[in-house]
C-alpha cells in the first residue's frame, strides 16, 4: 500500500499539489492513503465510511490526497503523550 505523506505542503495551486502527488495519484492509492491515515489516527470506519472514501477518490483523487495531507500534517505536528 502507498500512504500519503505530507508531500511538503501547504500547496498554493492545484498544479503544485498535482506535481507533489503525481507519483502515486490514482483512485486506489488515494482511497488507501486516506483509509490508512484515518486508521493511524484511531478513527473507526464502517462499511459506509469505506464506500464514501472510495466514491470521493473516484470523483477527485487529488482532493482526497490533499485532505489526507492535512490529516497527516496535523497528526505529525501534534505532540505525542
N, CA, C and O of each residue as an XYZ file, in Angstrom:
324
protein
N       0.844     -1.182      0.000
C       0.000      0.000      0.000
C       0.884      1.238      0.000
O       1.944      1.257      0.625
N       0.445      2.252     -0.695
C       1.134      3.524     -0.704
C       0.382      4.483      0.211
O      -0.814      4.715      0.036
N       1.086      5.028      1.174
C       0.449      6.005      2.043
C       0.794      7.402      1.559
O       1.748      7.590      0.805
N       0.020      8.369      1.992
C       0.244      9.742      1.556
C       1.015     10.515      2.607
O       0.461     10.846      3.656
N       2.262     10.806      2.354
C       2.954     11.684      3.272
C       2.480     13.110      3.061
O       1.635     13.369      2.204
N       3.011     14.014      3.825
C       2.583     15.402      3.705
C       2.923     15.976      2.339
O       2.295     16.932      1.884
N       3.920     15.390      1.691
C       4.412     15.877      0.393
C       4.803     17.350      0.467
O       4.729     18.076     -0.524
N       5.217     17.773      1.649
C       5.754     19.111      1.865
C       4.784     20.253      1.587
O       5.205     21.326      1.154
N       3.467     20.034      1.832
C       2.513     21.133      1.729
C       2.838     22.189      2.762
O       3.708     21.938      3.596
N       2.232     23.306      2.771
C       0.976     23.639      2.101
C       1.157     23.913      0.603
O       2.248     24.222      0.124
N       0.058     23.788     -0.093
C       0.042     24.000     -1.529
C      -0.755     25.264     -1.836
O      -1.763     25.560     -1.195
N      -0.280     25.989     -2.821
C      -0.945     27.242     -3.177
C      -1.718     27.142     -4.490
O      -2.555     27.993     -4.789
N      -1.437     26.106     -5.267
C      -2.167     25.903     -6.514
C      -2.439     24.416     -6.713
O      -1.747     23.564     -6.156
N      -3.458     24.121     -7.515
C      -3.764     22.732     -7.848
C      -2.572     22.087     -8.559
O      -2.288     20.906     -8.358
N      -1.880     22.861     -9.387
C      -0.743     22.345    -10.119
C       0.380     21.921     -9.166
O       1.012     20.886     -9.379
N       0.631     22.706     -8.125
C       1.636     22.338     -7.122
C       1.285     21.003     -6.474
O       2.125     20.111     -6.358
N       0.041     20.887     -6.060
C      -0.406     19.661     -5.390
C      -0.322     18.466     -6.341
O       0.145     17.394     -5.956
N      -0.770     18.654     -7.571
C      -0.734     17.561     -8.544
C       0.700     17.115     -8.798
O       0.957     15.920     -8.940
N       1.621     18.041     -8.855
C       3.021     17.685     -9.067
C       3.577     16.924     -7.859
O       4.330     15.965     -8.023
N       3.209     17.347     -6.656
C       3.709     16.696     -5.444
C       3.215     15.259     -5.319
O       3.941     14.390     -4.836
N       1.984     15.007     -5.751
C       1.380     13.683     -5.600
C       1.383     12.868     -6.889
O       0.775     11.798     -6.935
N       2.045     13.343     -7.925
C       1.977     12.712     -9.245
C       2.391     11.243     -9.240
O       1.834     10.446     -9.995
N       3.356     10.872     -8.405
C       3.867      9.502     -8.421
C       2.886      8.465     -7.898
O       3.005      7.289     -8.243
N       1.925      8.862     -7.081
C       1.007      7.863     -6.529
C      -0.460      8.230     -6.714
O      -1.336      7.590     -6.132
N      -0.735      9.243     -7.509
C      -2.092      9.770     -7.610
C      -2.986      8.911     -8.503
O      -3.124      9.161     -9.700
N      -3.588      7.894     -7.887
C      -4.608      7.081     -8.541
C      -5.763      6.962     -7.574
O      -5.615      7.233     -6.383
N      -6.893      6.563     -8.072
C      -8.060      6.382     -7.214
C      -7.765      5.398     -6.090
O      -8.085      5.662     -4.930
N      -7.160      4.274     -6.427
C      -6.887      3.241     -5.420
C      -5.922      3.757     -4.362
O      -6.169      3.577     -3.170
N      -4.837      4.390     -4.770
C      -3.866      4.884     -3.802
C      -4.454      5.982     -2.922
O      -4.191      6.020     -1.720
N      -5.243      6.871     -3.509
C      -5.847      7.945     -2.724
C      -6.779      7.376     -1.660
O      -6.746      7.807     -0.507
N      -7.609      6.410     -2.043
C      -8.528      5.790     -1.084
C      -7.763      5.043      0.004
O      -8.096      5.146      1.185
N      -6.737      4.291     -0.394
C      -5.940      3.555      0.591
C      -5.210      4.505      1.534
O      -5.134      4.247      2.735
N      -4.682      5.585      1.007
C      -3.943      6.538      1.842
C      -4.856      7.190      2.866
O      -4.485      7.318      4.033
N      -6.047      7.604      2.443
C      -6.979      8.221      3.387
C      -7.423      7.214      4.434
O      -7.479      7.537      5.621
N      -7.737      6.009      4.011
C      -8.144      4.967      4.949
C      -7.025      4.685      5.949
O      -7.277      4.581      7.149
N      -5.805      4.563      5.466
C      -4.654      4.304      6.336
C      -4.450      5.451      7.329
O      -4.241      5.215      8.519
N      -4.510      6.669      6.847
C      -4.308      7.826      7.722
C      -5.370      7.884      8.804
O      -5.050      8.132      9.967
N      -6.614      7.663      8.449
C      -7.688      7.666      9.454
C      -7.494      6.536     10.455
O      -7.748      6.706     11.648
N      -7.046      5.387      9.973
C      -6.775      4.258     10.864
C      -5.666      4.604     11.861
O      -5.798      4.342     13.056
N      -4.581      5.189     11.370
C      -3.466      5.586     12.236
C      -3.928      6.603     13.275
O      -3.454      6.598     14.411
N      -4.846      7.465     12.884
C      -5.368      8.475     13.809
C      -6.405      7.906     14.773
O      -6.883      8.611     15.662
N      -6.751      6.637     14.597
C      -7.696      5.994     15.506
C      -9.151      6.257     15.199
O     -10.008      6.116     16.071
N      -9.441      6.639     13.964
C     -10.827      6.899     13.566
C     -11.450      5.581     13.121
O     -11.018      5.003     12.124
N     -12.469      5.093     13.852
C     -13.116      3.847     13.425
C     -13.944      4.087     12.161
O     -14.636      5.098     12.039
N     -13.862      3.153     11.240
C     -14.591      3.273      9.976
C     -15.495      2.070      9.773
O     -15.106      0.926     10.012
N     -16.700      2.355      9.329
C     -17.649      1.303      8.992
C     -17.696      1.102      7.488
O     -16.975      1.754      6.733
N     -18.550      0.197      7.072
C     -18.669     -0.137      5.652
C     -19.071      1.076      4.813
O     -18.548      1.284      3.718
N     -20.001      1.872      5.335
C     -20.433      3.045      4.573
C     -19.314      4.074      4.497
O     -19.152      4.731      3.468
N     -18.531      4.226      5.577
C     -17.387      5.132      5.551
C     -16.424      4.737      4.429
O     -15.963      5.588      3.668
N     -16.127      3.439      4.336
C     -15.230      2.953      3.290
C     -15.822      3.211      1.902
O     -15.095      3.559      0.971
N     -17.110      3.046      1.767
C     -17.758      3.301      0.478
C     -17.631      4.768      0.083
O     -17.363      5.080     -1.077
N     -17.821      5.660      1.038
C     -17.720      7.092      0.756
C     -16.285      7.461      0.389
O     -16.065      8.250     -0.531
N     -15.317      6.903      1.094
C     -13.914      7.163      0.756
C     -13.640      6.746     -0.686
O     -12.993      7.481     -1.432
N     -14.123      5.582     -1.076
C     -13.944      5.117     -2.448
C     -14.611      6.026     -3.459
O     -14.037      6.321     -4.508
N     -15.820      6.471     -3.154
C     -16.536      7.375     -4.063
C     -15.812      8.704     -4.205
O     -15.688      9.232     -5.309
N     -15.334      9.244     -3.091
C     -14.595     10.507     -3.143
C     -13.323     10.366     -3.962
O     -12.984     11.246     -4.753
N     -12.627      9.262     -3.771
C     -11.389      9.043     -4.513
C     -11.651      8.901     -6.009
O     -10.843      9.339     -6.828
N     -12.769      8.294     -6.363
C     -13.118      8.183     -7.785
C     -13.455      9.540     -8.379
O     -13.100      9.824     -9.523
N     -14.138     10.378     -7.612
C     -14.512     11.699     -8.112
C     -13.299     12.594     -8.309
O     -13.182     13.270     -9.332
N     -12.392     12.600     -7.328
C     -11.252     13.506     -7.411
C     -10.124     13.031     -6.498
O     -10.046     13.450     -5.343
N      -9.249     12.161     -7.006
C      -8.176     11.639     -6.171
C      -7.266     12.731     -5.609
O      -6.732     12.575     -4.511
N      -7.080     13.828     -6.337
C      -6.211     14.889     -5.839
C      -6.810     15.557     -4.604
O      -6.081     15.878     -3.665
N      -8.109     15.769     -4.589
C      -8.750     16.350     -3.404
C      -8.597     15.411     -2.213
O      -8.325     15.864     -1.102
N      -8.765     14.122     -2.429
C      -8.574     13.147     -1.354
C      -7.126     13.194     -0.872
O      -6.871     13.099      0.329
N      -6.180     13.337     -1.791
C      -4.772     13.431     -1.413
C      -4.522     14.654     -0.539
O      -3.780     14.578      0.440
N      -5.128     15.766     -0.885
C      -4.934     16.991     -0.103
C      -5.539     16.829      1.288
O      -4.909     17.199      2.279
N      -6.740     16.285      1.376
C      -7.366     16.068      2.694
C      -6.501     15.121      3.523
O      -6.294     15.351      4.715
N      -6.001     14.065      2.899
C      -5.119     13.138      3.593
C      -3.861     13.864      4.073
O      -3.388     13.630      5.185
N      -3.337     14.725      3.248
C      -2.154     15.500      3.601
C      -2.428     16.391      4.815
O      -1.587     16.504      5.708
N      -3.601     17.019      4.846
C      -3.953     17.858      6.014
C      -3.957     17.024      7.284
O      -3.384     17.415      8.300
N      -4.613     15.865      7.214
C      -4.697     14.991      8.387
C      -3.314     14.517      8.818
O      -2.987     14.522     10.005
N      -2.517     14.113      7.852
C      -1.168     13.623      8.148
C      -0.330     14.726      8.796
O       0.325     14.497      9.813
N      -0.353     15.925      8.202
C       0.447     17.025      8.743
C      -0.020     17.422     10.130
O       0.802     17.739     10.990
N      -1.319     17.409     10.361
C      -1.849     17.731     11.693
C      -1.390     16.711     12.709
O      -0.929     17.077     13.790
N      -1.509     15.434     12.379
C      -1.094     14.382     13.299
C       0.408     14.425     13.524
O       0.872     14.239     14.649
N       1.156     14.666     12.484
C       2.620     14.716     12.587
C       3.079     15.847     13.523
O       4.056     15.701     14.257
N       2.369     16.950     13.482
C       2.776     18.128     14.239
C       2.251     18.153     15.670
O       2.599     19.046     16.444
N       1.419     17.180     16.025
C       0.878     17.127     17.392
C       1.870     16.433     18.310
O       2.477     15.433     17.926
N       2.041     16.952     19.516
C       2.927     16.265     20.471
C       2.357     14.912     20.850
O       1.145     14.762     21.002
N       3.219     13.938     21.000
C       2.806     12.593     21.418
C       2.869     12.491     22.931
O       3.782     13.034     23.553
N       1.898     11.797     23.533
C       1.920     11.644     25.002
C       3.087     10.790     25.463
O       3.251     10.564     26.662
